[in-house]
Amino acid sequence: MKLDILAIGVHPDDVELSCAGTLLKHIASDKKCGILDLTCGELGTRGSGELRLIEAADAAKILGVSVRDNLKMADGFFKNDSAHQLEIIKKIRQYRPEIVLCNAITDRHPDHGRSSALASEACFYSGLLRIETELDGVRQQHWRPKAVYHYIQDRQLKPDFVVDITPFFDKKMEAIKAFRSQFYNPDSKEPESPISMKNFLDYIESKMRVFGRDAGFEYAEGFSVERTIGVASLFDII
C-alpha cells in the first residue's frame, strides 16, 4: 500500500495527541495516511500494552487511516541502532510515504527524542541502495520520503510551521479519548499520571489555540523541521 503520509509515534496515542488533526485534514483531501507505532506503551502508568493496542485500533477507525501498524519494540529500552533502524526501514519501503511525521526532536519523555532520531535516520538510510531488506521473501526497493517533519509534544517548542486543523478539532479529540485507559476517568482506580489529570485535555486544547493564534487559526498543530523549507511562491505562505 502506497501512503502519502506516514505518522510514526513511539507510543500509541503520541500521534493522536500531536498530529491527528493534520492527518484528518489530509485524509479529507483524499490523501492516504497511516500510523506506525514503535511500541505498545507497556511501561505506561495506566492500562497495559494489550489494552493500548485495542484502543489504538479504535482510534484508527475514528481517524480513518488506511493502515495502523506496530513494531512492538521494547518500550523504554529500544535503541537507535542498526537493528531498530532496519525494522523501520522495512516499513518505510513497504508503505513508501511521501512525508513522514515523527516524534518531537526533544521532549519531557526521553523516548520521544530517541524515537525522533531513530525514525529520521531510518528515513535517510531507507533511500540507500546498498542497504538490503526483504518483505515476505521479496527484496524491497529503496525509498526515501521527500520530507520528515517532527510534531511538537509536551515541551513548548517554537514551531517552524503550523497546520490549521480547526474543522477537525472535535474529531481529533474523539480519537484521543479512544485511549480510555490513559486519560481522566473519575471511576478509575489506577494511579494518576501526568496525562490522566482532569485538566490535561484542556491543556491540549489550549496548546492548539496558542499554535493557531499567530497564524490566524482557531486551532493548529505545530511542527519543526531539520532542513530549510522551500516554497515556489510567496502566495504559498499564509
Secondary structure, 3 states (H helix, E strand, C coil): CCCCEEEEECCCCHHHHHHHHHHHHHHHCCCCEEEEEEECCCCCCCCCHHHHHHHHHHHHHHHCCCEEEEEEECCCCCCCCHHHHHHHHHHHHHHCCCEEEECCCCCCCHHHHHHHHHHHHHHHHCCCCCCCCEECCEECCCCCCCEEEEECCCCCCCCCEEEECHHHHHHHHHHHHCCCCCCCCCCCCCCCCCCCCCCHHHHHHHHHHHHHHCCCCCCEEEEEECCCCCCCCHHHCC
